[in-house]
């Protein structure tokens, strides 16, 4: 009986759209997140992380300002 030779799966690279934050084109081999909204937008993981960090800092500033009043 002959040995089975497994075909190596070909890597298919496709364009998945623009990043929600930086508006650059993204491909499926990049690290990205998908959002469950009406447009089903996607974003680079790093762009989302940076935006979350900015929102956290703004929230802390607002809380600090409110506590001083």
C-alpha positions as CSV (number, residue, x, y, z in Angstrom):
1,X,0.0,0.0,0.0
2,X,1.4,3.4,-1.0
3,X,1.8,6.1,1.6
4,X,-0.7,8.9,1.5
5,X,0.8,12.2,0.7
6,X,-1.0,15.1,2.3
7,X,-1.4,18.2,0.3
8,X,-0.2,21.2,2.1
9,X,-3.0,23.7,2.3
10,X,-2.5,26.7,0.2
11,X,-2.7,30.0,2.1
12,X,-5.3,32.3,0.6
13,X,-4.8,36.0,1.2
14,X,-7.8,38.2,0.8
15,X,-8.6,41.8,1.4
16,X,-11.1,42.1,4.2
17,X,-11.7,45.9,4.0
18,X,-10.6,49.1,5.7
19,X,-9.6,49.5,9.3
20,X,-12.2,51.2,11.4
21,X,-9.6,53.5,13.0
22,X,-6.7,54.1,10.6
23,X,-8.6,53.5,7.3
24,X,-5.8,51.4,5.9
25,X,-6.6,48.3,3.8
26,X,-6.4,45.0,5.8
27,X,-5.8,41.4,4.7
28,X,-6.8,38.3,6.5
29,X,-3.2,37.4,7.6
30,X,-3.0,40.5,9.8
31,X,-4.0,40.5,13.4
32,X,-7.5,42.1,13.5
33,X,-10.8,42.2,15.3
34,X,-14.4,42.2,13.9
35,X,-17.1,44.3,15.5
36,X,-20.7,43.2,15.7
37,X,-22.4,46.4,14.4
38,X,-24.6,47.1,11.4
39,X,-21.6,47.6,9.0
40,X,-19.7,44.6,10.5
41,X,-16.6,46.7,10.6
42,X,-13.1,45.4,11.3
43,X,-10.0,46.9,12.8
44,X,-6.3,46.2,13.4
45,X,-5.9,44.8,16.9
46,X,-3.2,47.5,17.7
47,X,-5.5,50.3,16.5
48,X,-8.3,49.1,18.7
49,X,-6.0,48.7,21.7
50,X,-4.6,52.3,21.3
51,X,-8.2,53.7,21.0
52,X,-9.3,51.8,24.1
53,X,-6.3,53.2,26.0
54,X,-7.2,56.8,24.9
55,X,-10.8,56.3,26.0
56,X,-9.6,55.0,29.4
57,X,-7.4,58.0,29.9
58,X,-10.2,60.4,28.9
59,X,-12.5,58.7,31.3
60,X,-10.1,59.0,34.2
61,X,-9.6,62.7,33.4
62,X,-13.3,63.3,33.4
63,X,-13.7,61.4,36.7
64,X,-10.9,63.3,38.3
65,X,-12.4,66.6,37.2
66,X,-15.8,65.7,38.5
67,X,-14.4,64.6,41.9
68,X,-12.6,68.0,42.3
69,X,-15.9,69.9,41.9
